[in-house]
């Protein structure tokens, strides 16, 4: 297994806040990032037709927060792999 280049957790976190999936793409998990981004677009469109104002925003906010944490935990797991490969 090849060691990944060192990435900044702050950038991954910041990019995920800006756009869903962007933090994952920054961490070189492009398929995962694009799937999260596509999921966010589909979820947003679907929720706008199915639910009224406060509920659709709450559900979308939960998705957004989930993917920010996903980028954070993805960084942590990738960093642990890098540490093991350094030995």
Legacy VTK file of the C-alpha trace (Angstrom):
# vtk DataFile Version 3.0
C-alpha trace
ASCII
DATASET POLYDATA
POINTS 87 float
0.000 0.000 0.000
1.310 3.427 -0.919
1.562 6.261 1.597
-0.779 9.174 0.895
0.570 12.721 0.902
-0.076 14.654 4.095
-3.332 16.596 3.954
-4.607 19.269 6.300
-7.601 18.352 8.480
-8.645 22.014 8.543
-8.826 22.154 4.747
-10.840 18.922 4.613
-13.218 20.268 7.267
-13.491 23.700 5.594
-14.084 22.265 2.108
-16.822 19.991 3.482
-18.564 22.956 5.057
-18.479 24.845 1.741
-19.826 22.029 -0.451
-20.860 18.486 0.478
-18.284 15.963 -0.690
-15.539 18.497 -1.371
-13.582 17.490 1.736
-13.663 13.856 0.661
-12.464 14.848 -2.822
-9.635 16.851 -1.226
-8.633 13.725 0.720
-8.338 11.824 -2.606
-11.557 9.861 -2.120
-13.058 11.196 -5.331
-15.765 8.559 -5.858
-16.991 8.952 -2.298
-16.961 12.752 -2.595
-18.875 12.793 -5.865
-21.420 10.339 -4.466
-21.955 12.565 -1.416
-22.295 15.620 -3.660
-24.754 13.835 -5.956
-26.669 12.593 -2.917
-26.895 16.139 -1.573
-28.308 17.456 -4.852
-30.838 14.631 -5.164
-31.809 14.909 -1.495
-32.231 18.667 -1.766
-34.484 18.417 -4.819
-36.511 15.563 -3.354
-36.971 17.280 0.010
-38.127 20.498 -1.632
-41.040 18.596 -3.196
-41.903 16.348 -0.256
-41.625 18.535 2.830
-42.436 22.077 3.871
-39.884 24.713 4.896
-38.576 23.878 8.309
-38.512 20.096 7.948
-36.686 19.986 4.619
-33.975 22.341 5.920
-33.539 20.296 9.105
-33.100 17.063 7.149
-30.673 18.713 4.728
-28.713 20.223 7.625
-28.405 16.757 9.202
-27.027 15.388 5.912
-24.602 18.300 5.664
-23.357 17.828 9.230
-22.996 14.073 8.673
-20.769 14.562 5.643
-18.573 17.081 7.506
-18.009 14.472 10.223
-17.433 11.865 7.515
-14.599 13.979 6.083
-13.121 14.393 9.563
-13.202 10.661 10.352
-11.935 9.853 6.854
-8.947 12.116 7.532
-8.322 10.405 10.899
-8.408 6.910 9.405
-6.202 7.967 6.494
-3.753 9.571 8.920
-3.578 6.362 10.998
-2.800 4.363 7.869
-0.046 6.846 6.996
1.459 6.443 10.483
1.432 2.644 10.190
3.065 2.811 6.753
5.749 5.136 8.090
6.952 2.366 10.418
LINES 1 88
87 0 1 2 3 4 5 6 7 8 9 10 11 12 13 14 15 16 17 18 19 20 21 22 23 24 25 26 27 28 29 30 31 32 33 34 35 36 37 38 39 40 41 42 43 44 45 46 47 48 49 50 51 52 53 54 55 56 57 58 59 60 61 62 63 64 65 66 67 68 69 70 71 72 73 74 75 76 77 78 79 80 81 82 83 84 85 86
